[in-house]
Amino acid sequence: MKRPKQIAAMSGVVLLVAMYLATLAFAVIDHPKTMELLKISIGFTILVPVLLWIYMAMFRYLKERKNSNTDN
């Protein structure tokens, strides 16, 4: 069960790096849609870690629940 956590963590890191690079690119590009894209990028920069935290918390909860059911 360690493997899914590692995959989630690595994909989160890749997504965050991509979002930071996209945010930087959108900040310096002069285009009519730049402000909208910048807001979306910043939103995803906040949303991705929150979703990863929820995934990890659910994983931990389900693991503890499975262990407590096997003990009975």
N, CA, C and O atoms as a CHARMM CRD file, in Angstrom:
* protein
*
  288
    1    1 MET  N      0.81200  -1.20100   0.00000 PROA 1      0.00000
    2    1 MET  CA     0.00000   0.00000   0.00000 PROA 1      0.00000
    3    1 MET  C      0.85600   1.26600   0.00000 PROA 1      0.00000
    4    1 MET  O      0.32600   2.37500  -0.06900 PROA 1      0.00000
    5    2 LYS  N      2.15400   1.10400   0.07600 PROA 2      0.00000
    6    2 LYS  CA     3.03100   2.26700   0.04400 PROA 2      0.00000
    7    2 LYS  C      3.11200   2.84800  -1.36900 PROA 2      0.00000
    8    2 LYS  O      3.31800   4.04900  -1.53900 PROA 2      0.00000
    9    3 ARG  N      2.95300   2.01000  -2.36000 PROA 3      0.00000
   10    3 ARG  CA     3.09000   2.42600  -3.75100 PROA 3      0.00000
   11    3 ARG  C      2.07500   3.50000  -4.17100 PROA 3      0.00000
   12    3 ARG  O      2.47200   4.47400  -4.81200 PROA 3      0.00000
   13    4 PRO  N      0.76900   3.36200  -3.83500 PROA 4      0.00000
   14    4 PRO  CA    -0.17800   4.42000  -4.23000 PROA 4      0.00000
   15    4 PRO  C      0.16000   5.78100  -3.62200 PROA 4      0.00000
   16    4 PRO  O     -0.04600   6.81600  -4.25700 PROA 4      0.00000
   17    5 LYS  N      0.67100   5.78000  -2.40800 PROA 5      0.00000
   18    5 LYS  CA     1.05700   7.05300  -1.78000 PROA 5      0.00000
   19    5 LYS  C      2.23100   7.68300  -2.51700 PROA 5      0.00000
   20    5 LYS  O      2.27600   8.89900  -2.70200 PROA 5      0.00000
   21    6 GLN  N      3.17600   6.85300  -2.93400 PROA 6      0.00000
   22    6 GLN  CA     4.33100   7.37300  -3.66500 PROA 6      0.00000
   23    6 GLN  C      3.90600   7.93600  -5.02200 PROA 6      0.00000
   24    6 GLN  O      4.38400   8.98700  -5.44800 PROA 6      0.00000
   25    7 ILE  N      3.01300   7.22800  -5.68400 PROA 7      0.00000
   26    7 ILE  CA     2.52800   7.69300  -6.98600 PROA 7      0.00000
   27    7 ILE  C      1.77800   9.01000  -6.82800 PROA 7      0.00000
   28    7 ILE  O      1.96100   9.93100  -7.62400 PROA 7      0.00000
   29    8 ALA  N      0.93400   9.10000  -5.80100 PROA 8      0.00000
   30    8 ALA  CA     0.18700  10.33900  -5.55500 PROA 8      0.00000
   31    8 ALA  C      1.13500  11.48900  -5.22900 PROA 8      0.00000
   32    8 ALA  O      0.94800  12.60800  -5.70600 PROA 8      0.00000
   33    9 ALA  N      2.13800  11.21400  -4.42500 PROA 9      0.00000
   34    9 ALA  CA     3.08700  12.26100  -4.05100 PROA 9      0.00000
   35    9 ALA  C      3.88200  12.74600  -5.26700 PROA 9      0.00000
   36    9 ALA  O      4.05300  13.95100  -5.45300 PROA 9      0.00000
   37   10 MET  N      4.36300  11.82600  -6.08500 PROA 10     0.00000
   38   10 MET  CA     5.14300  12.22200  -7.25900 PROA 10     0.00000
   39   10 MET  C      4.28000  12.96400  -8.28400 PROA 10     0.00000
   40   10 MET  O      4.72800  13.94300  -8.88000 PROA 10     0.00000
   41   11 SER  N      3.05300  12.50200  -8.48700 PROA 11     0.00000
   42   11 SER  CA     2.19200  13.21000  -9.42900 PROA 11     0.00000
   43   11 SER  C      1.82900  14.59300  -8.89800 PROA 11     0.00000
   44   11 SER  O      1.67900  15.53700  -9.67300 PROA 11     0.00000
   45   12 GLY  N      1.69000  14.71400  -7.58700 PROA 12     0.00000
   46   12 GLY  CA     1.44000  16.02300  -6.98300 PROA 12     0.00000
   47   12 GLY  C      2.60600  16.96600  -7.18600 PROA 12     0.00000
   48   12 GLY  O      2.41200  18.14400  -7.48600 PROA 12     0.00000
   49   13 VAL  N      3.81200  16.45900  -7.02600 PROA 13     0.00000
   50   13 VAL  CA     5.00600  17.27900  -7.23000 PROA 13     0.00000
   51   13 VAL  C      5.08600  17.73700  -8.68200 PROA 13     0.00000
   52   13 VAL  O      5.36800  18.90300  -8.95500 PROA 13     0.00000
   53   14 VAL  N      4.83700  16.82000  -9.61100 PROA 14     0.00000
   54   14 VAL  CA     4.89100  17.17000 -11.03200 PROA 14     0.00000
   55   14 VAL  C      3.82300  18.21700 -11.36600 PROA 14     0.00000
   56   14 VAL  O      4.09900  19.18400 -12.07600 PROA 14     0.00000
   57   15 LEU  N      2.60900  18.02300 -10.85300 PROA 15     0.00000
   58   15 LEU  CA     1.54100  18.99400 -11.09700 PROA 15     0.00000
   59   15 LEU  C      1.87000  20.36300 -10.51000 PROA 15     0.00000
   60   15 LEU  O      1.62500  21.38700 -11.14800 PROA 15     0.00000
   61   16 LEU  N      2.41900  20.38400  -9.31000 PROA 16     0.00000
   62   16 LEU  CA     2.76300  21.66500  -8.69200 PROA 16     0.00000
   63   16 LEU  C      3.86200  22.39300  -9.46100 PROA 16     0.00000
   64   16 LEU  O      3.77900  23.60300  -9.67000 PROA 16     0.00000
   65   17 VAL  N      4.88300  21.66500  -9.87800 PROA 17     0.00000
   66   17 VAL  CA     5.95100  22.29100 -10.66100 PROA 17     0.00000
   67   17 VAL  C      5.38700  22.84200 -11.97200 PROA 17     0.00000
   68   17 VAL  O      5.74500  23.94100 -12.39500 PROA 17     0.00000
   69   18 ALA  N      4.50500  22.07400 -12.60700 PROA 18     0.00000
   70   18 ALA  CA     3.88200  22.54500 -13.84600 PROA 18     0.00000
   71   18 ALA  C      3.03900  23.79100 -13.59000 PROA 18     0.00000
   72   18 ALA  O      3.05400  24.72300 -14.39300 PROA 18     0.00000
   73   19 MET  N      2.30900  23.81500 -12.48600 PROA 19     0.00000
   74   19 MET  CA     1.48000  24.98300 -12.16400 PROA 19     0.00000
   75   19 MET  C      2.35000  26.20800 -11.86600 PROA 19     0.00000
   76   19 MET  O      2.01400  27.31800 -12.27900 PROA 19     0.00000
   77   20 TYR  N      3.45300  26.01800 -11.15800 PROA 20     0.00000
   78   20 TYR  CA     4.33900  27.15200 -10.87400 PROA 20     0.00000
   79   20 TYR  C      4.93300  27.70800 -12.16600 PROA 20     0.00000
   80   20 TYR  O      5.01000  28.92300 -12.34800 PROA 20     0.00000
   81   21 LEU  N      5.35000  26.81600 -13.05800 PROA 21     0.00000
   82   21 LEU  CA     5.90100  27.26700 -14.33800 PROA 21     0.00000
   83   21 LEU  C      4.82900  27.95300 -15.18700 PROA 21     0.00000
   84   21 LEU  O      5.09600  28.96800 -15.83000 PROA 21     0.00000
   85   22 ALA  N      3.62300  27.39700 -15.18400 PROA 22     0.00000
   86   22 ALA  CA     2.53100  28.02000 -15.93700 PROA 22     0.00000
   87   22 ALA  C      2.19000  29.38800 -15.35700 PROA 22     0.00000
   88   22 ALA  O      1.96600  30.34200 -16.10100 PROA 22     0.00000
   89   23 THR  N      2.14900  29.48500 -14.03100 PROA 23     0.00000
   90   23 THR  CA     1.86700  30.76500 -13.38900 PROA 23     0.00000
   91   23 THR  C      2.91600  31.79900 -13.76700 PROA 23     0.00000
   92   23 THR  O      2.58300  32.94500 -14.06800 PROA 23     0.00000
   93   24 LEU  N      4.17100  31.40000 -13.75200 PROA 24     0.00000
   94   24 LEU  CA     5.25200  32.30700 -14.13700 PROA 24     0.00000
   95   24 LEU  C      5.10700  32.72600 -15.60000 PROA 24     0.00000
   96   24 LEU  O      5.26000  33.90200 -15.92900 PROA 24     0.00000
   97   25 ALA  N      4.81600  31.77300 -16.46700 PROA 25     0.00000
   98   25 ALA  CA     4.66500  32.08400 -17.88900 PROA 25     0.00000
   99   25 ALA  C      3.48400  33.02100 -18.11300 PROA 25     0.00000
  100   25 ALA  O      3.59300  33.98000 -18.87700 PROA 25     0.00000
  101   26 PHE  N      2.35500  32.75500 -17.45400 PROA 26     0.00000
  102   26 PHE  CA     1.18100  33.60300 -17.62400 PROA 26     0.00000
  103   26 PHE  C      1.41400  35.00900 -17.06100 PROA 26     0.00000
  104   26 PHE  O      0.81700  35.97700 -17.53200 PROA 26     0.00000
  105   27 ALA  N      2.27100  35.11500 -16.06800 PROA 27     0.00000
  106   27 ALA  CA     2.53800  36.42200 -15.47100 PROA 27     0.00000
  107   27 ALA  C      3.34500  37.32800 -16.40900 PROA 27     0.00000
  108   27 ALA  O      3.22900  38.55100 -16.33400 PROA 27     0.00000
  109   28 VAL  N      4.14400  36.74800 -17.27200 PROA 28     0.00000
  110   28 VAL  CA     4.99500  37.56900 -18.13800 PROA 28     0.00000
  111   28 VAL  C      4.48000  37.69100 -19.57300 PROA 28     0.00000
  112   28 VAL  O      4.98400  38.51100 -20.33900 PROA 28     0.00000
  113   29 ILE  N      3.48200  36.88400 -19.94500 PROA 29     0.00000
  114   29 ILE  CA     2.93600  36.93500 -21.30200 PROA 29     0.00000
  115   29 ILE  C      1.88900  38.04300 -21.39900 PROA 29     0.00000
  116   29 ILE  O      1.05400  38.21200 -20.51000 PROA 29     0.00000
  117   30 ASP  N      1.95400  38.78000 -22.48400 PROA 30     0.00000
  118   30 ASP  CA     0.97300  39.83700 -22.72400 PROA 30     0.00000
  119   30 ASP  C     -0.04500  39.33600 -23.74200 PROA 30     0.00000
  120   30 ASP  O      0.20600  39.33100 -24.94700 PROA 30     0.00000
  121   31 HSD  N     -1.19600  38.91800 -23.23200 PROA 31     0.00000
  122   31 HSD  CA    -2.27300  38.38200 -24.06200 PROA 31     0.00000
  123   31 HSD  C     -3.59300  38.73100 -23.38400 PROA 31     0.00000
  124   31 HSD  O     -3.62900  38.84500 -22.15900 PROA 31     0.00000
  125   32 PRO  N     -4.68100  38.90400 -24.13900 PROA 32     0.00000
  126   32 PRO  CA    -5.96400  39.27700 -23.52000 PROA 32     0.00000
  127   32 PRO  C     -6.47900  38.26100 -22.48100 PROA 32     0.00000
  128   32 PRO  O     -7.16100  38.64500 -21.53100 PROA 32     0.00000
  129   33 LYS  N     -6.16300  37.00200 -22.65400 PROA 33     0.00000
  130   33 LYS  CA    -6.63600  35.96900 -21.72800 PROA 33     0.00000
  131   33 LYS  C     -5.65500  35.69900 -20.58200 PROA 33     0.00000
  132   33 LYS  O     -5.90700  34.81500 -19.76300 PROA 33     0.00000
  133   34 THR  N     -4.56400  36.42600 -20.50800 PROA 34     0.00000
  134   34 THR  CA    -3.52200  36.15600 -19.52800 PROA 34     0.00000
  135   34 THR  C     -4.03300  36.23700 -18.09800 PROA 34     0.00000
  136   34 THR  O     -3.72000  35.36200 -17.29100 PROA 34     0.00000
  137   35 MET  N     -4.80400  37.25200 -17.76400 PROA 35     0.00000
  138   35 MET  CA    -5.27200  37.41400 -16.38900 PROA 35     0.00000
  139   35 MET  C     -6.16500  36.24600 -15.98000 PROA 35     0.00000
  140   35 MET  O     -6.06900  35.74800 -14.85800 PROA 35     0.00000
  141   36 GLU  N     -7.03100  35.81300 -16.89000 PROA 36     0.00000
  142   36 GLU  CA    -7.90900  34.68000 -16.60600 PROA 36     0.00000
  143   36 GLU  C     -7.09000  33.39900 -16.40100 PROA 36     0.00000
  144   36 GLU  O     -7.34100  32.64100 -15.46300 PROA 36     0.00000
  145   37 LEU  N     -6.11800  33.16400 -17.27300 PROA 37     0.00000
  146   37 LEU  CA    -5.26700  31.98700 -17.14800 PROA 37     0.00000
  147   37 LEU  C     -4.42200  32.03900 -15.88600 PROA 37     0.00000
  148   37 LEU  O     -4.20000  31.01100 -15.24600 PROA 37     0.00000
  149   38 LEU  N     -3.95500  33.21300 -15.52500 PROA 38     0.00000
  150   38 LEU  CA    -3.17000  33.37400 -14.30700 PROA 38     0.00000
  151   38 LEU  C     -4.01000  33.03300 -13.07300 PROA 38     0.00000
  152   38 LEU  O     -3.53200  32.35500 -12.16300 PROA 38     0.00000
  153   39 LYS  N     -5.25700  33.50100 -13.04300 PROA 39     0.00000
  154   39 LYS  CA    -6.14800  33.18500 -11.91900 PROA 39     0.00000
  155   39 LYS  C     -6.42100  31.68800 -11.82300 PROA 39     0.00000
  156   39 LYS  O     -6.42100  31.12000 -10.73100 PROA 39     0.00000
  157   40 ILE  N     -6.65100  31.05400 -12.96300 PROA 40     0.00000
  158   40 ILE  CA    -6.88800  29.61000 -12.97600 PROA 40     0.00000
  159   40 ILE  C     -5.65500  28.86100 -12.48500 PROA 40     0.00000
  160   40 ILE  O     -5.76700  27.91700 -11.70300 PROA 40     0.00000
  161   41 SER  N     -4.50100  29.27600 -12.93500 PROA 41     0.00000
  162   41 SER  CA    -3.25500  28.63100 -12.53000 PROA 41     0.00000
  163   41 SER  C     -3.01200  28.77900 -11.02900 PROA 41     0.00000
  164   41 SER  O     -2.60900  27.82100 -10.37000 PROA 41     0.00000
  165   42 ILE  N     -3.24900  29.94900 -10.49600 PROA 42     0.00000
  166   42 ILE  CA    -3.08600  30.16300  -9.05200 PROA 42     0.00000
  167   42 ILE  C     -4.10600  29.31800  -8.27700 PROA 42     0.00000
  168   42 ILE  O     -3.78400  28.76100  -7.22700 PROA 42     0.00000
  169   43 GLY  N     -5.32500  29.22700  -8.79400 PROA 43     0.00000
  170   43 GLY  CA    -6.33800  28.40100  -8.15200 PROA 43     0.00000
  171   43 GLY  C     -5.93500  26.94100  -8.09000 PROA 43     0.00000
  172   43 GLY  O     -6.09500  26.29100  -7.05700 PROA 43     0.00000
  173   44 PHE  N     -5.40900  26.42200  -9.19600 PROA 44     0.00000
  174   44 PHE  CA    -4.95900  25.03700  -9.20600 PROA 44     0.00000
  175   44 PHE  C     -3.73000  24.83100  -8.32800 PROA 44     0.00000
  176   44 PHE  O     -3.54200  23.74800  -7.77500 PROA 44     0.00000
  177   45 THR  N     -2.89800  25.85200  -8.19400 PROA 45     0.00000
  178   45 THR  CA    -1.74400  25.76000  -7.31500 PROA 45     0.00000
  179   45 THR  C     -2.18900  25.57700  -5.86900 PROA 45     0.00000
  180   45 THR  O     -1.48800  24.94400  -5.08000 PROA 45     0.00000
  181   46 ILE  N     -3.33500  26.12000  -5.52200 PROA 46     0.00000
  182   46 ILE  CA    -3.88900  25.93400  -4.17500 PROA 46     0.00000
  183   46 ILE  C     -4.66900  24.62200  -4.10900 PROA 46     0.00000
  184   46 ILE  O     -4.59000  23.91000  -3.10800 PROA 46     0.00000
  185   47 LEU  N     -5.41000  24.29800  -5.14800 PROA 47     0.00000
  186   47 LEU  CA    -6.30000  23.14300  -5.14200 PROA 47     0.00000
  187   47 LEU  C     -5.55100  21.80900  -5.14000 PROA 47     0.00000
  188   47 LEU  O     -5.97300  20.87700  -4.45600 PROA 47     0.00000
  189   48 VAL  N     -4.46900  21.69800  -5.87700 PROA 48     0.00000
  190   48 VAL  CA    -3.74000  20.42500  -5.98100 PROA 48     0.00000
  191   48 VAL  C     -3.23900  19.94700  -4.61700 PROA 48     0.00000
  192   48 VAL  O     -3.47600  18.78600  -4.28200 PROA 48     0.00000
  193   49 PRO  N     -2.56500  20.76300  -3.81200 PROA 49     0.00000
  194   49 PRO  CA    -2.13200  20.26700  -2.50000 PROA 49     0.00000
  195   49 PRO  C     -3.30200  19.91300  -1.58600 PROA 49     0.00000
  196   49 PRO  O     -3.21000  18.96700  -0.80300 PROA 49     0.00000
  197   50 VAL  N     -4.39000  20.65600  -1.67500 PROA 50     0.00000
  198   50 VAL  CA    -5.56000  20.34600  -0.85500 PROA 50     0.00000
  199   50 VAL  C     -6.12600  18.98100  -1.24500 PROA 50     0.00000
  200   50 VAL  O     -6.44300  18.17000  -0.37500 PROA 50     0.00000
  201   51 LEU  N     -6.25300  18.72800  -2.53300 PROA 51     0.00000
  202   51 LEU  CA    -6.75100  17.43300  -2.98200 PROA 51     0.00000
  203   51 LEU  C     -5.81100  16.30200  -2.59600 PROA 51     0.00000
  204   51 LEU  O     -6.26900  15.22000  -2.22900 PROA 51     0.00000
  205   52 LEU  N     -4.50400  16.53300  -2.67300 PROA 52     0.00000
  206   52 LEU  CA    -3.54900  15.51300  -2.24200 PROA 52     0.00000
  207   52 LEU  C     -3.65700  15.25400  -0.74200 PROA 52     0.00000
  208   52 LEU  O     -3.56400  14.10800  -0.30200 PROA 52     0.00000
  209   53 TRP  N     -3.85000  16.30000   0.03500 PROA 53     0.00000
  210   53 TRP  CA    -4.01400  16.13300   1.47100 PROA 53     0.00000
  211   53 TRP  C     -5.27000  15.31300   1.77000 PROA 53     0.00000
  212   53 TRP  O     -5.24400  14.43400   2.63200 PROA 53     0.00000
  213   54 ILE  N     -6.36700  15.59500   1.06500 PROA 54     0.00000
  214   54 ILE  CA    -7.60700  14.83100   1.25200 PROA 54     0.00000
  215   54 ILE  C     -7.39000  13.37000   0.87600 PROA 54     0.00000
  216   54 ILE  O     -7.84900  12.47200   1.58200 PROA 54     0.00000
  217   55 TYR  N     -6.69100  13.12800  -0.23300 PROA 55     0.00000
  218   55 TYR  CA    -6.40500  11.75800  -0.65000 PROA 55     0.00000
  219   55 TYR  C     -5.60300  11.02800   0.41000 PROA 55     0.00000
  220   55 TYR  O     -5.91900   9.88800   0.74900 PROA 55     0.00000
  221   56 MET  N     -4.57200  11.66700   0.93700 PROA 56     0.00000
  222   56 MET  CA    -3.73800  11.02900   1.96000 PROA 56     0.00000
  223   56 MET  C     -4.54000  10.77500   3.24200 PROA 56     0.00000
  224   56 MET  O     -4.38800   9.72800   3.87200 PROA 56     0.00000
  225   57 ALA  N     -5.38200  11.71800   3.62200 PROA 57     0.00000
  226   57 ALA  CA    -6.19800  11.53600   4.82800 PROA 57     0.00000
  227   57 ALA  C     -7.18800  10.38700   4.64300 PROA 57     0.00000
  228   57 ALA  O     -7.38000   9.58600   5.55800 PROA 57     0.00000
  229   58 MET  N     -7.81500  10.29700   3.47300 PROA 58     0.00000
  230   58 MET  CA    -8.73500   9.19600   3.21400 PROA 58     0.00000
  231   58 MET  C     -7.99600   7.86400   3.18500 PROA 58     0.00000
  232   58 MET  O     -8.50000   6.86500   3.69700 PROA 58     0.00000
  233   59 PHE  N     -6.81200   7.84200   2.59400 PROA 59     0.00000
  234   59 PHE  CA    -6.00300   6.63600   2.55200 PROA 59     0.00000
  235   59 PHE  C     -5.67500   6.16800   3.97300 PROA 59     0.00000
  236   59 PHE  O     -5.79300   4.98300   4.28500 PROA 59     0.00000
  237   60 ARG  N     -5.26400   7.10300   4.82700 PROA 60     0.00000
  238   60 ARG  CA    -4.93000   6.77200   6.20600 PROA 60     0.00000
  239   60 ARG  C     -6.17000   6.28700   6.96500 PROA 60     0.00000
  240   60 ARG  O     -6.09000   5.32200   7.72400 PROA 60     0.00000
  241   61 TYR  N     -7.30500   6.94700   6.76500 PROA 61     0.00000
  242   61 TYR  CA    -8.54900   6.56100   7.43600 PROA 61     0.00000
  243   61 TYR  C     -8.98700   5.16300   7.02000 PROA 61     0.00000
  244   61 TYR  O     -9.34300   4.34200   7.86500 PROA 61     0.00000
  245   62 LEU  N     -8.96200   4.89300   5.71500 PROA 62     0.00000
  246   62 LEU  CA    -9.37500   3.58200   5.23200 PROA 62     0.00000
  247   62 LEU  C     -8.41600   2.48400   5.68700 PROA 62     0.00000
  248   62 LEU  O     -8.83900   1.36100   5.96300 PROA 62     0.00000
  249   63 LYS  N     -7.15000   2.80000   5.76400 PROA 63     0.00000
  250   63 LYS  CA    -6.16500   1.82900   6.24000 PROA 63     0.00000
  251   63 LYS  C     -6.40200   1.51000   7.71200 PROA 63     0.00000
  252   63 LYS  O     -6.36300   0.34400   8.10600 PROA 63     0.00000
  253   64 GLU  N     -6.64700   2.53800   8.53100 PROA 64     0.00000
  254   64 GLU  CA    -6.93200   2.31300   9.95200 PROA 64     0.00000
  255   64 GLU  C     -8.23800   1.55400  10.13100 PROA 64     0.00000
  256   64 GLU  O     -8.34400   0.68600  10.99800 PROA 64     0.00000
  257   65 ARG  N     -9.21900   1.87600   9.32200 PROA 65     0.00000
  258   65 ARG  CA   -10.51500   1.19800   9.40200 PROA 65     0.00000
  259   65 ARG  C    -10.37400  -0.27900   9.02500 PROA 65     0.00000
  260   65 ARG  O    -10.97800  -1.14600   9.65600 PROA 65     0.00000
  261   66 LYS  N     -9.58000  -0.55700   8.00200 PROA 66     0.00000
  262   66 LYS  CA    -9.35100  -1.93300   7.58000 PROA 66     0.00000
  263   66 LYS  C     -8.62200  -2.70800   8.68300 PROA 66     0.00000
  264   66 LYS  O     -8.96200  -3.85800   8.95800 PROA 66     0.00000
  265   67 ASN  N     -7.63000  -2.08900   9.30900 PROA 67     0.00000
  266   67 ASN  CA    -6.90000  -2.72900  10.38900 PROA 67     0.00000
  267   67 ASN  C     -7.78600  -2.97100  11.60900 PROA 67     0.00000
  268   67 ASN  O     -7.64800  -4.00000  12.27100 PROA 67     0.00000
  269   68 SER  N     -8.68600  -2.04800  11.91700 PROA 68     0.00000
  270   68 SER  CA    -9.55000  -2.23200  13.07700 PROA 68     0.00000
  271   68 SER  C    -10.60200  -3.31200  12.80600 PROA 68     0.00000
  272   68 SER  O    -11.02600  -3.99600  13.73800 PROA 68     0.00000
  273   69 ASN  N    -11.02700  -3.47800  11.56100 PROA 69     0.00000
  274   69 ASN  CA   -11.98100  -4.53400  11.22300 PROA 69     0.00000
  275   69 ASN  C    -11.34400  -5.90300  11.25500 PROA 69     0.00000
  276   69 ASN  O    -12.02000  -6.87600  11.58900 PROA 69     0.00000
  277   70 THR  N    -10.08400  -6.02000  10.92700 PROA 70     0.00000
  278   70 THR  CA    -9.40200  -7.31900  10.94800 PROA 70     0.00000
  279   70 THR  C     -9.04300  -7.72200  12.36900 PROA 70     0.00000
  280   70 THR  O     -8.84600  -8.90700  12.63600 PROA 70     0.00000
  281   71 ASP  N     -8.95200  -6.75800  13.29700 PROA 71     0.00000
  282   71 ASP  CA    -8.63300  -7.07700  14.68000 PROA 71     0.00000
  283   71 ASP  C     -9.80800  -7.72400  15.39600 PROA 71     0.00000
  284   71 ASP  O     -9.60300  -8.49700  16.33200 PROA 71     0.00000
  285   72 ASN  N    -11.03800  -7.42300  14.97800 PROA 72     0.00000
  286   72 ASN  CA   -12.22800  -7.95000  15.65400 PROA 72     0.00000
  287   72 ASN  C    -12.46200  -9.36600  15.33800 PROA 72     0.00000
  288   72 ASN  O    -13.42400  -9.95700  15.82900 PROA 72     0.00000
